[in-house]
Amino acid sequence: MRVFTETQKFDQWWLLVLIYGLLLASTIGLFLGISSISENDISEILIERLPPFVILAVIALLFYSCKLKTKIDEKGIHYGFWPFQRKLQLAAWDEVEKVYIRKYSPLTEYGGWGYKFSLSGRGKVYNTKGNMGIQIVFKDNNKTLIGTQQPNAAQQVLNRYIPKENNYEN
């Protein structure tokens, strides 16, 4: 295999239930408020209940559309969260000191999922779920971890482009 591609979403059932449940409750509250008042008081209800509905709708839309895209090819490792990063970041092979697949703890090492910075020197992380990632150590000692749900397929492509001594955790 010459190219590895992966697209991940925030699609955990509990997260979707939480977000869409809150959106549904907000929608019901908005319509019950509007239907139970006179026309003179409608602006007051809209001022109180519309902002939480709009905020939850925007959050739900962002979670629905957000995708972590990863591609490994002859140029390097491309990665990023769409729609926030329309052009993927590139870790070019000549900038990479080491790259390997590793198990990690999203909560204890990085404080959760998403795009985060570690305050303890672990670098940046891009992840949506799980605990396996592609660890990149750059020649300037910066680090980036990209979550993956396909560690074996990613490792096969890494074996093609990176010398063995730079392709495993030491």
ChimeraX attribute file (.defattr): number of C-alpha atoms within 10 A of each C-alpha:
attribute: neighborCount
match mode: 1-to-1
recipient: residues
	/A:1	11
	/A:2	12
	/A:3	15
	/A:4	17
	/A:5	16
	/A:6	16
	/A:7	15
	/A:8	17
	/A:9	16
	/A:10	19
	/A:11	13
	/A:12	10
	/A:13	8
	/A:14	9
	/A:15	12
	/A:16	15
	/A:17	12
	/A:18	12
	/A:19	16
	/A:20	16
	/A:21	12
	/A:22	17
	/A:23	21
	/A:24	15
	/A:25	11
	/A:26	20
	/A:27	19
	/A:28	13
	/A:29	15
	/A:30	18
	/A:31	14
	/A:32	11
	/A:33	17
	/A:34	18
	/A:35	11
	/A:36	10
	/A:37	12
	/A:38	8
	/A:39	9
	/A:40	7
	/A:41	12
	/A:42	15
	/A:43	12
	/A:44	13
	/A:45	14
	/A:46	15
	/A:47	10
	/A:48	13
	/A:49	18
	/A:50	17
	/A:51	12
	/A:52	16
	/A:53	21
	/A:54	14
	/A:55	12
	/A:56	18
	/A:57	19
	/A:58	13
	/A:59	15
	/A:60	18
	/A:61	12
	/A:62	15
	/A:63	16
	/A:64	13
	/A:65	13
	/A:66	18
	/A:67	21
	/A:68	24
	/A:69	22
	/A:70	24
	/A:71	18
	/A:72	21
	/A:73	18
	/A:74	13
	/A:75	13
	/A:76	18
	/A:77	24
	/A:78	18
	/A:79	22
	/A:80	22
	/A:81	24
	/A:82	16
	/A:83	12
	/A:84	11
	/A:85	13
	/A:86	9
	/A:87	12
	/A:88	17
	/A:89	13
	/A:90	16
	/A:91	18
	/A:92	15
	/A:93	17
	/A:94	10
	/A:95	14
	/A:96	20
	/A:97	16
	/A:98	22
	/A:99	27
	/A:100	22
	/A:101	22
	/A:102	16
	/A:103	13
	/A:104	16
	/A:105	12
	/A:106	21
	/A:107	10
	/A:108	9
	/A:109	16
	/A:110	21
	/A:111	13
	/A:112	15
	/A:113	17
	/A:114	18
	/A:115	16
	/A:116	17
	/A:117	17
	/A:118	15
	/A:119	11
	/A:120	8
	/A:121	11
	/A:122	16
	/A:123	19
	/A:124	19
	/A:125	24
	/A:126	24
	/A:127	28
	/A:128	24
	/A:129	18
	/A:130	14
	/A:131	16
	/A:132	20
	/A:133	24
	/A:134	24
	/A:135	25
	/A:136	24
	/A:137	21
	/A:138	18
	/A:139	12
	/A:140	9
	/A:141	13
	/A:142	14
	/A:143	20
	/A:144	22
	/A:145	24
	/A:146	23
	/A:147	29
	/A:148	26
	/A:149	17
	/A:150	14
	/A:151	16
	/A:152	11
	/A:153	15
	/A:154	23
	/A:155	17
	/A:156	14
	/A:157	18
	/A:158	28
	/A:159	17
	/A:160	15
	/A:161	16
	/A:162	18
	/A:163	12
	/A:164	13
	/A:165	10
	/A:166	16
	/A:167	20
	/A:168	17
	/A:169	11
	/A:170	7
